[in-house]
Amino acid sequence: MGFDYDQLLDLVAEVGFRMAEAGAETYRVEESVSYLLAAYGIETGEVFAIPNCLIVSFTDATGHAHTRVRRIPAHGLDISLLESYNEFCREISQAPPRLEEALERMEAIRQRHYVFPLWVQLACYFVGGGCYSLFFGGNPRDAVCGGLCSIAIGLCVTVMNRLRANVFIRTMAGGAVAAVCALALVAAGAGDNLDFITIGALMLLVPGIAFTNAMRDIMSGDMNAGINKSVEALLTATAIALGTGFVLSVAQAL
């Protein structure tokens, strides 16, 4: 039996899809898929990736063209999972195994991937928000309040994810919840500076990595991906401003 090019296409398209879904940069997705194709003797492969789509195409030894298009849904960033797939691509490129074995090893990555429980994630929200409140000039009481507001954001984001809300609505709700909690804590006398508490918690929603990757894509010539991610980052920032601003405006009016 000859080489199964369709199975190879399944492998490389799935790897590219999973890397993009884990938050990989555009160049990383394209290079990884290209390296895998080259490892299995494909010299005519073409890979095109943007944040919500991946296209892989190559011509086999008989001159037959193979193409696969994968739509990438809205996704976040999972550095641990991304590093695992990145390491997988390096290993396969250096010593390509049988396609069946490669597919099994790729599937094993997802099965052994560990997701921290909710309480650990909320603890990280608390530490992150509290430290940001201190960084911007708040006192220890503000830091504790900033951490509590960050926990509220974490719970809100978790609920919104389960409701399958889009990024804009999820971020706007998180900003509104943070502002409500900050107002309540300051009114109760637990915190002293509303501004430091609020901004410390909101920093957890700021799309810093998305904007950095967008600039990197633009500077490397991937204009479509860069502009796409830039607009996404700007919309996220707008959602933060709308959610927080609405609550603070209502509170001021009352």
FIKOLZA-1660 file (N, C-alpha, C; in steps of 0.1 Angstrom, whole numbers, plus 5000, padded with zeros to 4 digits):
% residues 254
   i   px   py   pz ch aa at
   1 5009 4988 5000  A  M  N
   1 5000 5000 5000  A  M CA
   1 5009 5012 5000  A  M  C
   2 5005 5022 4992  A  G  N
   2 5013 5035 4991  A  G CA
   2 5011 5044 5003  A  G  C
   3 5018 5055 5002  A  F  N
   3 5018 5064 5013  A  F CA
   3 5004 5071 5013  A  F  C
   4 4998 5072 5025  A  D  N
   4 4984 5078 5027  A  D CA
   4 4985 5093 5028  A  D  C
   5 4984 5100 5017  A  Y  N
   5 4985 5114 5018  A  Y CA
   5 4973 5121 5025  A  Y  C
   6 4962 5115 5024  A  D  N
   6 4950 5120 5031  A  D CA
   6 4952 5120 5046  A  D  C
   7 4958 5109 5051  A  Q  N
   7 4961 5108 5065  A  Q CA
   7 4972 5119 5069  A  Q  C
   8 4981 5121 5060  A  L  N
   8 4991 5132 5063  A  L CA
   8 4984 5145 5064  A  L  C
   9 4975 5147 5055  A  L  N
   9 4967 5160 5055  A  L CA
   9 4959 5161 5068  A  L  C
  10 4953 5150 5072  A  D  N
  10 4946 5150 5085  A  D CA
  10 4955 5154 5096  A  D  C
  11 4967 5149 5097  A  L  N
  11 4977 5151 5107  A  L CA
  11 4981 5166 5108  A  L  C
  12 4986 5171 5096  A  V  N
  12 4991 5185 5096  A  V CA
  12 4980 5195 5099  A  V  C
  13 4968 5193 5093  A  A  N
  13 4957 5202 5095  A  A CA
  13 4953 5202 5109  A  A  C
  14 4952 5191 5115  A  E  N
  14 4948 5190 5129  A  E CA
  14 4958 5196 5139  A  E  C
  15 4971 5194 5136  A  V  N
  15 4981 5201 5144  A  V CA
  15 4980 5216 5143  A  V  C
  16 4979 5221 5131  A  G  N
  16 4978 5235 5129  A  G CA
  16 4965 5241 5136  A  G  C
  17 4954 5234 5134  A  F  N
  17 4942 5238 5141  A  F CA
  17 4943 5239 5156  A  F  C
  18 4949 5228 5162  A  R  N
  18 4950 5228 5176  A  R CA
  18 4960 5239 5181  A  R  C
  19 4971 5241 5174  A  M  N
  19 4980 5252 5178  A  M CA
  19 4973 5265 5178  A  M  C
  20 4966 5268 5167  A  A  N
  20 4959 5281 5166  A  A CA
  20 4948 5282 5177  A  A  C
  21 4941 5271 5180  A  E  N
  21 4931 5271 5190  A  E CA
  21 4937 5274 5204  A  E  C
  22 4950 5269 5206  A  A  N
  22 4957 5272 5218  A  A CA
  22 4963 5286 5219  A  A  C
  23 4962 5294 5208  A  G  N
  23 4966 5307 5209  A  G CA
  23 4980 5310 5202  A  G  C
  24 4984 5301 5193  A  A  N
  24 4997 5303 5187  A  A CA
  24 4997 5315 5177  A  A  C
  25 5008 5321 5175  A  E  N
  25 5009 5332 5165  A  E CA
  25 5008 5326 5151  A  E  C
  26 5004 5335 5142  A  T  N
  26 5002 5331 5128  A  T CA
  26 5014 5324 5122  A  T  C
  27 5026 5331 5124  A  Y  N
  27 5038 5325 5118  A  Y CA
  27 5041 5312 5124  A  Y  C
  28 5038 5309 5137  A  R  N
  28 5042 5297 5143  A  R CA
  28 5033 5285 5137  A  R  C
  29 5020 5288 5135  A  V  N
  29 5011 5278 5129  A  V CA
  29 5016 5275 5115  A  V  C
  30 5019 5285 5107  A  E  N
  30 5023 5282 5093  A  E CA
  30 5037 5275 5093  A  E  C
  31 5046 5279 5101  A  E  N
  31 5059 5272 5101  A  E CA
  31 5059 5258 5106  A  E  C
  32 5051 5256 5116  A  S  N
  32 5050 5242 5121  A  S CA
  32 5044 5232 5111  A  S  C
  33 5033 5237 5105  A  V  N
  33 5027 5228 5095  A  V CA
  33 5036 5226 5083  A  V  C
  34 5043 5236 5079  A  S  N
  34 5053 5235 5068  A  S CA
  34 5064 5225 5071  A  S  C
  35 5069 5226 5084  A  Y  N
  35 5080 5217 5088  A  Y CA
  35 5075 5202 5088  A  Y  C
  36 5063 5200 5092  A  L  N
  36 5057 5187 5092  A  L CA
  36 5056 5181 5078  A  L  C
  37 5051 5189 5069  A  L  N
  37 5050 5185 5055  A  L CA
  37 5064 5181 5050  A  L  C
  38 5074 5190 5052  A  A  N
  38 5087 5187 5047  A  A CA
  38 5093 5175 5053  A  A  C
  39 5090 5172 5066  A  A  N
  39 5095 5160 5073  A  A CA
  39 5090 5147 5066  A  A  C
  40 5078 5148 5060  A  Y  N
  40 5073 5136 5053  A  Y CA
  40 5075 5137 5038  A  Y  C
  41 5084 5145 5034  A  G  N
  41 5088 5146 5019  A  G CA
  41 5080 5154 5010  A  G  C
  42 5071 5163 5016  A  I  N
  42 5063 5172 5007  A  I CA
  42 5070 5185 5005  A  I  C
  43 5074 5188 4993  A  E  N
  43 5081 5200 4990  A  E CA
  43 5072 5211 4984  A  E  C
  44 5060 5207 4981  A  T  N
  44 5051 5216 4974  A  T CA
  44 5040 5221 4983  A  T  C
  45 5042 5221 4996  A  G  N
  45 5031 5224 5005  A  G CA
  45 5030 5239 5007  A  G  C
  46 5017 5244 5008  A  E  N
  46 5014 5258 5010  A  E CA
  46 5005 5258 5022  A  E  C
  47 5008 5267 5031  A  V  N
  47 5000 5269 5044  A  V CA
  47 4996 5284 5045  A  V  C
  48 4983 5286 5047  A  F  N
  48 4978 5300 5049  A  F CA
  48 4970 5300 5062  A  F  C
  49 4973 5308 5071  A  A  N
  49 4966 5309 5084  A  A CA
  49 4963 5323 5088  A  A  C
  50 4951 5325 5093  A  I  N
  50 4946 5338 5099  A  I CA
  50 4939 5333 5112  A  I  C
  51 4936 5343 5121  A  P  N
  51 4931 5339 5134  A  P CA
  51 4919 5329 5134  A  P  C
  52 4911 5330 5123  A  N  N
  52 4899 5321 5123  A  N CA
  52 4898 5311 5112  A  N  C
  53 4909 5309 5105  A  C  N
  53 4909 5300 5094  A  C CA
  53 4923 5294 5091  A  C  C
  54 4924 5282 5087  A  L  N
  54 4936 5275 5083  A  L CA
  54 4934 5268 5070  A  L  C
  55 4943 5270 5060  A  I  N
  55 4942 5263 5048  A  I CA
  55 4956 5256 5045  A  I  C
  56 4955 5243 5042  A  V  N
  56 4967 5235 5039  A  V CA
  56 4965 5229 5026  A  V  C
  57 4975 5230 5017  A  S  N
  57 4974 5224 5004  A  S CA
  57 4988 5219 4999  A  S  C
  58 4988 5208 4993  A  F  N
  58 5001 5203 4987  A  F CA
  58 4997 5193 4976  A  F  C
  59 5008 5190 4968  A  T  N
  59 5007 5181 4957  A  T CA
  59 5015 5169 4959  A  T  C
  60 5009 5157 4958  A  D  N
  60 5016 5145 4961  A  D CA
  60 5025 5141 4949  A  D  C
  61 5032 5129 4950  A  A  N
  61 5041 5125 4940  A  A CA
  61 5035 5122 4927  A  A  C
  62 5022 5119 4927  A  T  N
  62 5015 5116 4914  A  T CA
  62 5009 5128 4908  A  T  C
  63 5011 5140 4914  A  G  N
  63 5006 5152 4909  A  G CA
  63 4992 5156 4913  A  G  C
  64 4986 5148 4922  A  H  N
  64 4973 5150 4927  A  H CA
  64 4973 5160 4939  A  H  C
  65 4964 5170 4938  A  A  N
  65 4964 5181 4948  A  A CA
  65 4955 5177 4960  A  A  C
  66 4960 5180 4972  A  H  N
  66 4952 5177 4984  A  H CA
  66 4951 5191 4992  A  H  C
  67 4939 5194 4996  A  T  N
  67 4936 5206 5003  A  T CA
  67 4927 5204 5014  A  T  C
  68 4929 5211 5025  A  R  N
  68 4920 5210 5037  A  R CA
  68 4919 5224 5043  A  R  C
  69 4906 5228 5046  A  V  N
  69 4903 5241 5052  A  V CA
  69 4897 5238 5065  A  V  C
  70 4902 5245 5075  A  R  N
  70 4897 5243 5089  A  R CA
  70 4893 5257 5094  A  R  C
  71 4881 5258 5099  A  R  N
  71 4877 5271 5105  A  R CA
  71 4880 5270 5120  A  R  C
  72 4886 5281 5125  A  I  N
  72 4891 5281 5139  A  I CA
  72 4881 5289 5147  A  I  C
  73 4875 5284 5157  A  P  N
  73 4865 5291 5165  A  P CA
  73 4872 5301 5174  A  P  C
  74 4864 5310 5181  A  A  N
  74 4870 5319 5190  A  A CA
  74 4877 5312 5201  A  A  C
  75 4889 5317 5205  A  H  N
  75 4897 5309 5214  A  H CA
  75 4905 5319 5223  A  H  C
  76 4911 5313 5233  A  G  N
  76 4919 5321 5242  A  G CA
  76 4934 5317 5240  A  G  C
  77 4941 5316 5252  A  L  N
  77 4955 5313 5251  A  L CA
  77 4958 5302 5262  A  L  C
  78 4963 5291 5258  A  D  N
  78 4967 5281 5267  A  D CA
  78 4982 5278 5264  A  D  C
  79 4991 5284 5272  A  I  N
  79 5005 5283 5269  A  I CA
  79 5010 5269 5271  A  I  C
  80 5005 5262 5282  A  S  N
  80 5010 5248 5284  A  S CA
  80 5006 5239 5272  A  S  C
  81 4994 5240 5267  A  L  N
  81 4990 5232 5256  A  L CA
  81 4998 5236 5243  A  L  C
  82 5000 5249 5242  A  L  N
  82 5007 5253 5230  A  L CA
  82 5022 5248 5230  A  L  C
  83 5028 5249 5242  A  E  N
  83 5042 5244 5243  A  E CA
  83 5042 5229 5240  A  E  C
  84 5032 5221 5244  A  S  N
  84 5032 5207 5242  A  S CA
  84 5031 5204 5227  A  S  C
  85 5022 5211 5220  A  Y  N
  85 5021 5209 5205  A  Y CA
  85 5034 5214 5198  A  Y  C
  86 5040 5225 5203  A  N  N
  86 5052 5230 5197  A  N CA
  86 5063 5219 5198  A  N  C
  87 5064 5213 5210  A  E  N
  87 5074 5203 5212  A  E CA
  87 5072 5191 5203  A  E  C
  88 5059 5187 5202  A  F  N
  88 5055 5176 5193  A  F CA
  88 5059 5179 5179  A  F  C
  89 5057 5191 5174  A  C  N
  89 5061 5194 5160  A  C CA
  89 5076 5193 5158  A  C  C
  90 5084 5198 5168  A  R  N
  90 5098 5197 5167  A  R CA
  90 5103 5182 5167  A  R  C
  91 5097 5174 5175  A  E  N
  91 5101 5160 5176  A  E CA
  91 5098 5152 5163  A  E  C
  92 5086 5155 5158  A  I  N
  92 5081 5149 5145  A  I CA
  92 5090 5153 5133  A  I  C
  93 5093 5166 5133  A  S  N
  93 5101 5171 5122  A  S CA
  93 5115 5165 5122  A  S  C
  94 5121 5162 5133  A  Q  N
  94 5134 5157 5134  A  Q CA
  94 5135 5142 5131  A  Q  C
  95 5124 5134 5136  A  A  N
  95 5124 5120 5134  A  A CA
  95 5109 5116 5131  A  A  C
  96 5104 5118 5119  A  P  N
  96 5090 5115 5116  A  P CA
  96 5087 5100 5118  A  P  C
  97 5077 5097 5126  A  P  N
  97 5073 5083 5128  A  P CA
  97 5062 5079 5118  A  P  C
  98 5056 5068 5119  A  R  N
  98 5045 5064 5110  A  R CA
  98 5033 5074 5113  A  R  C
  99 5025 5076 5103  A  L  N
  99 5014 5086 5105  A  L CA
  99 5005 5081 5116  A  L  C
 100 5002 5068 5117  A  E  N
 100 4993 5064 5127  A  E CA
 100 4999 5067 5141  A  E  C
 101 5012 5065 5143  A  E  N
 101 5018 5068 5156  A  E CA
 101 5018 5083 5159  A  E  C
 102 5020 5091 5148  A  A  N
 102 5020 5105 5150  A  A CA
 102 5006 5110 5155  A  A  C
 103 4996 5105 5149  A  L  N
 103 4982 5108 5152  A  L CA
 103 4979 5104 5167  A  L  C
 104 4984 5092 5171  A  E  N
 104 4982 5088 5184  A  E CA
 104 4989 5097 5194  A  E  C
 105 5001 5101 5191  A  R  N
 105 5009 5109 5200  A  R CA
 105 5003 5123 5201  A  R  C
 106 4997 5128 5190  A  M  N
 106 4990 5141 5191  A  M CA
 106 4978 5140 5199  A  M  C
 107 4970 5130 5198  A  E  N
 107 4958 5128 5206  A  E CA
 107 4962 5126 5221  A  E  C
 108 4973 5120 5224  A  A  N
 108 4977 5118 5238  A  A CA
 108 4980 5132 5245  A  A  C
 109 4984 5141 5237  A  I  N
 109 4987 5155 5243  A  I CA
 109 4974 5160 5249  A  I  C
 110 4963 5160 5242  A  R  N
 110 4950 5165 5247  A  R CA
 110 4945 5157 5258  A  R  C
 111 4947 5144 5258  A  Q  N
 111 4942 5136 5269  A  Q CA
 111 4949 5138 5282  A  Q  C
 112 4962 5141 5281  A  R  N
 112 4970 5142 5294  A  R CA
 112 4971 5157 5298  A  R  C
 113 4965 5166 5290  A  H  N
 113 4966 5180 5293  A  H CA
 113 4958 5183 5306  A  H  C
 114 4964 5190 5315  A  Y  N
 114 4958 5193 5328  A  Y CA
 114 4953 5207 5329  A  Y  C
 115 4941 5208 5333  A  V  N
 115 4934 5221 5335  A  V CA
 115 4933 5223 5350  A  V  C
 116 4938 5234 5355  A  F  N
 116 4937 5237 5370  A  F CA
 116 4923 5239 5374  A  F  C
 117 4919 5234 5386  A  P  N
 117 4906 5235 5391  A  P CA
 117 4902 5250 5393  A  P  C
 118 4889 5252 5394  A  L  N
 118 4884 5266 5395  A  L CA
 118 4890 5274 5407  A  L  C
 119 4892 5267 5418  A  W  N
 119 4896 5274 5430  A  W CA
 119 4911 5279 5428  A  W  C
 120 4919 5271 5421  A  V  N
 120 4932 5276 5418  A  V CA
 120 4932 5288 5409  A  V  C
 121 4924 5287 5399  A  Q  N
 121 4923 5299 5389  A  Q CA
 121 4918 5311 5397  A  Q  C
 122 4908 5310 5406  A  L  N
 122 4904 5321 5413  A  L CA
 122 4914 5327 5423  A  L  C
 123 4922 5318 5428  A  A  N
 123 4934 5322 5437  A  A CA
 123 4943 5331 5428  A  A  C
 124 4946 5326 5416  A  C  N
 124 4955 5334 5407  A  C CA
 124 4949 5347 5404  A  C  C
 125 4936 5348 5402  A  Y  N
 125 4929 5360 5399  A  Y CA
 125 4931 5370 5411  A  Y  C
 126 4929 5364 5423  A  F  N
 126 4931 5373 5435  A  F CA
 126 4945 5378 5436  A  F  C
 127 4955 5370 5434  A  V  N
 127 4969 5375 5435  A  V CA
 127 4972 5385 5424  A  V  C
 128 4968 5382 5412  A  G  N
 128 4970 5391 5401  A  G CA
 128 4964 5405 5403  A  G  C
 129 4951 5405 5406  A  G  N
 129 4944 5417 5408  A  G CA
 129 4949 5425 5420  A  G  C
 130 4953 5418 5431  A  G  N
 130 4958 5425 5442  A  G CA
 130 4972 5431 5439  A  G  C
 131 4980 5424 5432  A  C  N
 131 4993 5430 5429  A  C CA
 131 4992 5442 5420  A  C  C
 132 4983 5441 5411  A  Y  N
 132 4981 5453 5402  A  Y CA
 132 4977 5465 5409  A  Y  C
 133 4968 5463 5419  A  S  N
 133 4963 5474 5427  A  S CA
 133 4974 5480 5435  A  S  C
 134 4983 5472 5440  A  L  N
 134 4995 5477 5447  A  L CA
 134 5004 5485 5437  A  L  C
 135 5006 5479 5426  A  F  N
 135 5015 5485 5416  A  F CA
 135 5011 5499 5412  A  F  C
 136 4998 5501 5411  A  F  N
 136 4993 5514 5407  A  F CA
 136 4992 5524 5418  A  F  C
 137 4996 5520 5430  A  G  N
 137 4997 5530 5441  A  G CA
 137 4987 5528 5452  A  G  C
 138 4980 5517 5452  A  G  N
 138 4970 5514 5463  A  G CA
 138 4977 5509 5475  A  G  C
 139 4970 5509 5486  A  N  N
 139 4976 5504 5499  A  N CA
 139 4972 5489 5501  A  N  C
 140 4976 5482 5511  A  P  N
 140 4973 5468 5513  A  P CA
 140 4958 5465 5513  A  P  C
 141 4950 5475 5519  A  R  N
 141 4935 5473 5519  A  R CA
 141 4930 5473 5505  A  R  C
 142 4935 5482 5497  A  D  N
 142 4931 5483 5483  A  D CA
 142 4935 5470 5475  A  D  C
 143 4946 5465 5479  A  A  N
 143 4951 5453 5472  A  A CA
 143 4942 5441 5475  A  A  C
 144 4937 5440 5487  A  V  N
 144 4928 5429 5491  A  V CA
 144 4915 5431 5483  A  V  C
 145 4910 5443 5483  A  C  N
 145 4898 5446 5476  A  C CA
 145 4899 5443 5461  A  C  C
 146 4911 5447 5455  A  G  N
 146 4913 5445 5441  A  G CA
 146 4913 5430 5438  A  G  C
 147 4919 5422 5448  A  G  N
 147 4919 5407 5446  A  G CA
 147 4905 5402 5447  A  G  C
 148 4896 5407 5456  A  L  N
 148 4882 5402 5456  A  L CA
 148 4875 5406 5444  A  L  C
 149 4877 5418 5438  A  C  N
 149 4870 5422 5426  A  C CA
 149 4875 5413 5414  A  C  C
 150 4888 5409 5415  A  S  N
 150 4893 5400 5405  A  S CA
 150 4887 5386 5405  A  S  C
 151 4884 5381 5418  A  I  N
 151 4877 5368 5419  A  I CA
 151 4863 5369 5413  A  I  C
 152 4856 5381 5415  A  A  N
 152 4843 5383 5409  A  A CA
 152 4844 5382 5394  A  A  C
 153 4855 5388 5388  A  I  N
 153 4857 5387 5374  A  I CA
 153 4859 5373 5369  A  I  C
 154 4867 5365 5377  A  G  N
 154 4869 5352 5373  A  G CA
 154 4856 5343 5373  A  G  C
 155 4848 5346 5383  A  L  N
 155 4835 5338 5384  A  L CA
 155 4826 5343 5372  A  L  C
 156 4826 5356 5369  A  C  N
 156 4818 5361 5358  A  C CA
 156 4822 5355 5345  A  C  C
 157 4835 5354 5343  A  V  N
 157 4841 5349 5330  A  V CA
 157 4837 5334 5329  A  V  C
 158 4838 5327 5340  A  T  N
 158 4835 5312 5340  A  T CA
 158 4820 5310 5336  A  T  C
 159 4811 5318 5342  A  V  N
 159 4797 5317 5339  A  V CA
 159 4795 5320 5325  A  V  C
 160 4801 5331 5320  A  M  N
 160 4799 5335 5306  A  M CA
 160 4804 5325 5296  A  M  C
 161 4815 5318 5300  A  N  N
 161 4821 5308 5291  A  N CA
 161 4811 5296 5290  A  N  C
 162 4805 5293 5301  A  R  N
 162 4795 5281 5301  A  R CA
 162 4782 5285 5293  A  R  C
 163 4779 5298 5293  A  L  N
 163 4768 5303 5285  A  L CA
 163 4772 5305 5270  A  L  C
 164 4785 5303 5267  A  R  N
 164 4790 5305 5254  A  R CA
 164 4788 5319 5249  A  R  C
 165 4790 5329 5257  A  A  N
 165 4789 5343 5253  A  A CA
 165 4802 5346 5246  A  A  C
 166 4801 5356 5236  A  N  N
 166 4813 5359 5229  A  N CA
 166 4822 5368 5237  A  N  C
 167 4834 5371 5231  A  V  N
 167 4844 5378 5239  A  V CA
 167 4839 5392 5243  A  V  C
 168 4832 5399 5234  A  F  N
 168 4828 5412 5237  A  F CA
 168 4819 5413 5249  A  F  C
 169 4809 5404 5249  A  I  N
 169 4799 5404 5260  A  I CA
 169 4805 5399 5273  A  I  C
 170 4814 5389 5272  A  R  N
 170 4821 5384 5283  A  R CA
 170 4829 5394 5290  A  R  C
 171 4837 5402 5282  A  T  N
 171 4846 5412 5288  A  T CA
 171 4838 5424 5293  A  T  C
 172 4827 5428 5287  A  M  N
 172 4819 5439 5292  A  M CA
 172 4812 5435 5305  A  M  C
 173 4808 5423 5306  A  A  N
 173 4802 5418 5319  A  A CA
 173 4812 5418 5330  A  A  C
 174 4824 5413 5326  A  G  N
 174 4835 5413 5336  A  G CA
 174 4838 5427 5341  A  G  C
 175 4839 5436 5332  A  G  N
 175 4842 5450 5337  A  G CA
 175 4831 5456 5345  A  G  C
 176 4818 5453 5342  A  A  N
 176 4807 5458 5350  A  A CA
 176 4807 5452 5364  A  A  C
 177 4810 5439 5365  A  V  N
 177 4810 5432 5378  A  V CA
 177 4822 5437 5386  A  V  C
 178 4833 5440 5380  A  A  N
 178 4844 5445 5388  A  A CA
 178 4841 5459 5394  A  A  C
 179 4834 5467 5386  A  A  N
 179 4831 5481 5390  A  A CA
 179 4821 5480 5402  A  A  C
 180 4811 5471 5400  A  V  N
 180 4801 5470 5411  A  V CA
 180 4807 5465 5424  A  V  C
 181 4816 5455 5423  A  C  N
 181 4823 5451 5435  A  C CA
 181 4832 5461 5441  A  C  C
 182 4839 5469 5433  A  A  N
 182 4847 5479 5438  A  A CA
 182 4839 5490 5445  A  A  C
 183 4828 5494 5439  A  L  N
 183 4819 5504 5446  A  L CA
 183 4814 5499 5459  A  L  C
 184 4810 5486 5459  A  A  N
 184 4804 5481 5472  A  A CA
 184 4815 5480 5483  A  A  C
 185 4827 5476 5479  A  L  N
 185 4838 5474 5489  A  L CA
 185 4842 5488 5495  A  L  C
 186 4843 5498 5486  A  V  N
 186 4846 5511 5491  A  V CA
 186 4835 5517 5499  A  V  C
 187 4823 5515 5495  A  A  N
 187 4811 5520 5503  A  A CA
 187 4811 5513 5517  A  A  C
 188 4815 5501 5518  A  A  N
 188 4815 5493 5530  A  A CA
 188 4827 5497 5539  A  A  C
 189 4836 5504 5534  A  G  N
 189 4848 5508 5542  A  G CA
 189 4859 5499 5541  A  G  C
 190 4858 5488 5532  A  A  N
 190 4869 5478 5532  A  A CA
 190 4881 5484 5524  A  A  C
 191 4878 5492 5514  A  G  N
 191 4889 5498 5506  A  G CA
 191 4889 5513 5507  A  G  C
 192 4900 5519 5503  A  D  N
 192 4901 5534 5504  A  D CA
 192 4901 5541 5490  A  D  C
 193 4907 5535 5480  A  N  N
 193 4908 5542 5467  A  N CA
 193 4901 5534 5456  A  N  C
 194 4890 5539 5452  A  L  N
 194 4881 5532 5442  A  L CA
 194 4889 5530 5429  A  L  C
 195 4897 5540 5425  A  D  N
 195 4904 5540 5412  A  D CA
 195 4914 5528 5412  A  D  C
 196 4922 5527 5422  A  F  N
 196 4933 5517 5423  A  F CA
 196 4927 5503 5423  A  F  C
 197 4916 5502 5431  A  I  N
 197 4909 5489 5432  A  I CA
 197 4904 5484 5418  A  I  C
 198 4897 5494 5412  A  T  N
 198 4891 5491 5399  A  T CA
 198 4901 5488 5388  A  T  C
 199 4911 5496 5387  A  I  N
 199 4921 5494 5376  A  I CA
 199 4929 5482 5378  A  I  C
 200 4932 5478 5391  A  G  N
 200 4939 5466 5394  A  G CA
 200 4932 5454 5389  A  G  C
 201 4919 5453 5392  A  A  N
 201 4911 5442 5387  A  A CA
 201 4909 5442 5372  A  A  C
 202 4907 5453 5366  A  L  N
 202 4905 5454 5352  A  L CA
 202 4917 5450 5343  A  L  C
 203 4929 5451 5349  A  M  N
 203 4941 5447 5342  A  M CA
 203 4941 5433 5338  A  M  C
 204 4933 5425 5345  A  L  N
 204 4932 5410 5341  A  L CA
 204 4924 5408 5328  A  L  C
 205 4917 5418 5324  A  L  N
 205 4909 5417 5312  A  L CA
 205 4916 5424 5300  A  L  C
 206 4926 5432 5303  A  V  N
 206 4933 5439 5292  A  V CA
 206 4939 5429 5282  A  V  C
 207 4937 5431 5269  A  P  N
 207 4942 5421 5259  A  P CA
 207 4956 5424 5255  A  P  C
 208 4965 5424 5265  A  G  N
 208 4979 5427 5262  A  G CA
 208 4986 5417 5252  A  G  C
 209 4984 5404 5255  A  I  N
 209 4991 5394 5246  A  I CA
 209 4985 5395 5232  A  I  C
 210 4972 5397 5231  A  A  N
 210 4966 5398 5217  A  A CA
 210 4971 5410 5210  A  A  C
 211 4973 5421 5216  A  F  N
 211 4978 5433 5209  A  F CA
 211 4993 5431 5206  A  F  C
 212 5000 5425 5215  A  T  N
 212 5014 5423 5212  A  T CA
 212 5016 5413 5200  A  T  C
 213 5008 5402 5199  A  N  N
 213 5009 5393 5188  A  N CA
 213 5004 5400 5175  A  N  C
 214 4995 5409 5176  A  A  N
 214 4990 5416 5164  A  A CA
 214 5001 5425 5159  A  A  C
 215 5008 5432 5167  A  M  N
 215 5019 5440 5162  A  M CA
 215 5030 5432 5156  A  M  C
 216 5033 5420 5163  A  R  N
 216 5043 5411 5157  A  R CA
 216 5039 5406 5144  A  R  C
 217 5026 5402 5142  A  D  N
 217 5022 5398 5129  A  D CA
 217 5023 5409 5118  A  D  C
 218 5020 5421 5122  A  I  N
 218 5021 5432 5112  A  I CA
 218 5035 5434 5108  A  I  C
 219 5044 5434 5118  A  M  N
 219 5058 5437 5115  A  M CA
 219 5064 5426 5107  A  M  C
 220 5059 5413 5108  A  S  N
 220 5064 5402 5100  A  S CA
 220 5058 5401 5087  A  S  C
 221 5048 5410 5084  A  G  N
 221 5042 5410 5070  A  G CA
 221 5028 5403 5070  A  G  C
 222 5024 5397 5081  A  D  N
 222 5011 5391 5081  A  D CA
 222 5000 5401 5084  A  D  C
 223 4997 5409 5074  A  M  N
 223 4988 5420 5076  A  M CA
 223 4974 5416 5079  A  M  C
 224 4969 5406 5073  A  N  N
 224 4955 5401 5075  A  N CA
 224 4953 5397 5090  A  N  C
 225 4963 5388 5095  A  A  N
 225 4962 5384 5108  A  A CA
 225 4964 5395 5118  A  A  C
 226 4974 5404 5115  A  G  N
 226 4977 5415 5124  A  G CA
 226 4965 5425 5126  A  G  C
 227 4959 5428 5115  A  I  N
 227 4948 5437 5115  A  I CA
 227 4936 5431 5123  A  I  C
 228 4934 5418 5120  A  N  N
 228 4923 5410 5126  A  N CA
 228 4925 5411 5141  A  N  C
 229 4937 5407 5146  A  K  N
 229 4939 5407 5160  A  K CA
 229 4939 5421 5167  A  K  C
 230 4944 5431 5159  A  S  N
 230 4943 5445 5164  A  S CA
 230 4929 5449 5167  A  S  C
 231 4920 5446 5157  A  V  N
 231 4906 5450 5159  A  V CA
 231 4900 5443 5171  A  V  C
 232 4904 5430 5172  A  E  N
 232 4899 5422 5183  A  E CA
 232 4903 5428 5197  A  E  C
 233 4916 5432 5197  A  A  N
 233 4921 5438 5210  A  A CA
 233 4914 5452 5213  A  A  C
 234 4912 5460 5202  A  L  N
 234 4905 5472 5204  A  L CA
 234 4890 5471 5208  A  L  C
 235 4884 5461 5203  A  L  N
 235 4870 5458 5207  A  L CA
 235 4869 5453 5221  A  L  C
 236 4879 5445 5225  A  T  N
 236 4880 5441 5239  A  T CA
 236 4882 5452 5249  A  T  C
 237 4891 5461 5245  A  A  N
 237 4893 5473 5253  A  A CA
 237 4880 5482 5254  A  A  C
 238 4873 5483 5243  A  T  N
 238 4861 5490 5242  A  T CA
 238 4850 5484 5252  A  T  C
 239 4850 5470 5252  A  A  N
 239 4841 5463 5260  A  A CA
 239 4844 5466 5275  A  A  C
 240 4857 5467 5279  A  I  N
 240 4860 5470 5293  A  I CA
 240 4855 5484 5296  A  I  C
 241 4858 5493 5287  A  A  N
 241 4853 5507 5290  A  A CA
 241 4838 5508 5291  A  A  C
 242 4831 5501 5282  A  L  N
 242 4816 5502 5283  A  L CA
 242 4811 5496 5296  A  L  C
 243 4815 5484 5299  A  G  N
 243 4810 5478 5311  A  G CA
 243 4813 5485 5324  A  G  C
 244 4826 5490 5325  A  T  N
 244 4830 5497 5337  A  T CA
 244 4823 5511 5337  A  T  C
 245 4824 5518 5326  A  G  N
 245 4819 5531 5325  A  G CA
 245 4804 5532 5328  A  G  C
 246 4796 5522 5323  A  F  N
 246 4782 5522 5326  A  F CA
 246 4779 5522 5341  A  F  C
 247 4786 5512 5348  A  V  N
 247 4783 5511 5362  A  V CA
 247 4787 5523 5370  A  V  C
 248 4799 5529 5367  A  L  N
 248 4804 5540 5374  A  L CA
 248 4795 5552 5371  A  L  C
 249 4790 5554 5359  A  S  N
 249 4781 5565 5355  A  S CA
 249 4768 5564 5363  A  S  C
 250 4762 5552 5363  A  V  N
 250 4750 5550 5371  A  V CA
 250 4752 5553 5385  A  V  C
 251 4763 5548 5391  A  A  N
 251 4766 5551 5405  A  A CA
 251 4767 5565 5408  A  A  C
 252 4774 5573 5399  A  Q  N
 252 4776 5587 5401  A  Q CA
 252 4762 5594 5400  A  Q  C
 253 4754 5590 5391  A  A  N
 253 4741 5596 5389  A  A CA
 253 4732 5594 5401  A  A  C
 254 4733 5582 5408  A  L  N
 254 4725 5579 5419  A  L CA
 254 4731 5586 5432  A  L  C
% end
